[in-house]
Amino acid sequence: MTQSTVVDVQNLTKVYPVYERSPGILGSLRGLLRRKRRDVVAVQDLSFRIAPGEMVAFLGPNGAGKTTTLKMLAGLLHPTAGEARVLQSIPWKRQTPFLKRFSFVMGQRHQLWWELPALETFRLNAAIYEIPPGRFNKTLDELASLLELEPLLPVPVKQLSLGQRMKMELACSLLHEPELLLLDEPTLGLDVLMQKSLCDFVKRLNRERGTTVLLTSHNMSDVESVCHRVLLIDVGRLLFDGPLERLITTFAPTKHVRVGFREPVSLERLGIFAGSLRDDGTEMEFEIEREKVSAFAAQLLREFPVIDLSIEEPPLDQVIHRIFRRLHE
């Protein structure tokens, strides 16, 4: 691993042993004497690198191995095989200097004390990470301002809304100013406004501090808003690694064309354009092969009373769905 690499993963593999038993009392008794074991592969021969300051999306269906990979990068799990270096350290050694340089935020896990104000957990983390008082106060003031936390700091955590708690969780994870931020479904359960607020904050964190971000999310608007690079994984294997734009052009052979007409146009008159996705009389939507879009648009403008025309890439969630549907057909 070079100094210019934050995450370096080589042939990482994680296999879980699963023990099965037959149903009923007899099955339980047999299980005491002889357990049937099978291996479940969560991550298989995974390799990738992430440079400082990159914002990378880690995508895949449920059970693809995303969270397992993040847990290995955070040092919470040991791999079955392969190697990983995170911030020039072997993560599962859990050495103190390494632990002070990253944060792992999970949308379904909480580190705040439920009965106490979040400020008390902040102070505990400051002690654990040995943050000097001056630096702690300065960082807390900055985070409170950016995330609008000031009026919430003295409020017991149990009285905060889900969105307010997630902002507190994020602030708590950033007090020691980590170089790497691992985000596992950080906007899970949040409303649209709160999702945007957190995504905007993460982008600002990257822009102003150079924080490297690895994000998993089922919310494609999070991915499109925050990340420029995508790692696509399925059944523990890496399927794609590259820019978000290339993912779309590689796996989506068509574009969406929306057109508005000055007067109603029948599908019969459209002839070769018949088979639109949507027909509202004066508005229609088509799915056209990429190489034919220019000719299609030119003919529309030449032969029909067009007053509005837009050509768009298909939505990212549609592209992802198409990829995995084909893989599992």
Helices and strands as residue ranges (DSSP letters): E 7-20, H 24-33, E 36-50, E 55-59, H 66-73, E 81-86, G 91-93, H 96-99, E 102-106, H 118-128, H 133-147, G 150-152, G 157-159, H 162-174, E 180-184, H 192-209, E 212-216, H 220-226, E 229-234, E 237-243, H 244-251, E 254-261, H 267-270, G 271-273, E 278-279, E 283-289, G 290-292, H 293-303, E 306-312, H 316-327
